[in-house]
């Protein structure tokens, strides 16, 4: 058996196209467009690449993009002041502070200073609480993208056994909440889980968000499972740098029913969902209905 490859790159391109159409309609209706502000502290090369592509895709979609670059040694108070300014700026509907932040900055304090209504990353405790209690929230982009891919593949997820491997605040925990919201039976596994393979082999849906190259193999899967590989791991093979997921693709593809590749699976969905969240924030701020084509 060879699994269906879930093409996240194509799905994300389609979602960005729908976002661009929604922005056109919003412009025609309101004379305004949503705006996204991204704050980058320091010069981490990976973060710089993410911020550049967020900026490019935001403008390509017809929205306003504001990028604020601060030195690595910026005082925490100055960063908080910038967030306050963005909170008060009506042209800014979404605020994203690129993580990781330097050690001298308290990331939790900075995230807590973002207006929850503009928290398009969904990391503010208010949004975490809203998601956990099943209320309309800003949902973290990567898990939201995973859920979209799952629903596109499987439709109704009710009653399925879902295992989320990883319990981080940005991927594992919100992913588990989303799957619970879809009426899956959810297990969260982590580094202290006993007999991990026994747990993953029960999964109709397996989401891996670990950050360990190719740790999940075909032997760890239920036959026909749908596997969403969030992991992005940089490895060197035959002298060449490559990206691999948390799943050993060659063996998993023989057992799974469907699987996301790395790269080209979950990764492209994250920015597409950031655009979607920024449009959602704009619509909620104006009391407009969210564009139907962007809802799950
Ligand atoms: P993280 O904060 O480091 O969390 C990793 C989780 O994996 C932890 O809960 C940890 O358990 C668990 N874990 C570590 N080793 C394990 C093992 N041997 N067995 C079982 N569980 C284990 O990572 P993250 O931020 O969630 O990111 C996870 C991966 O997703 C990374 O590769 C990251 O680059 C990628 N990612 C991709 C995107 C995207 O856009 N596609 C976005 C975000 C992250 P403990 O809690 O017990 O330590």
Boltz pocket constraint, residues with backbone or C-beta under 6 A from the ligand:
constraints:
  - pocket:
      binder: B
      contacts: [[A, 142], [A, 165], [A, 166], [A, 167], [A, 168], [A, 169], [A, 170], [A, 171], [A, 172], [A, 189], [A, 190], [A, 191], [A, 192], [A, 196], [A, 208], [A, 209], [A, 210], [A, 211], [A, 212], [A, 229], [A, 230], [A, 231], [A, 232], [A, 233], [A, 266], [A, 267], [A, 268], [A, 270]]
      max_distance: 6.0
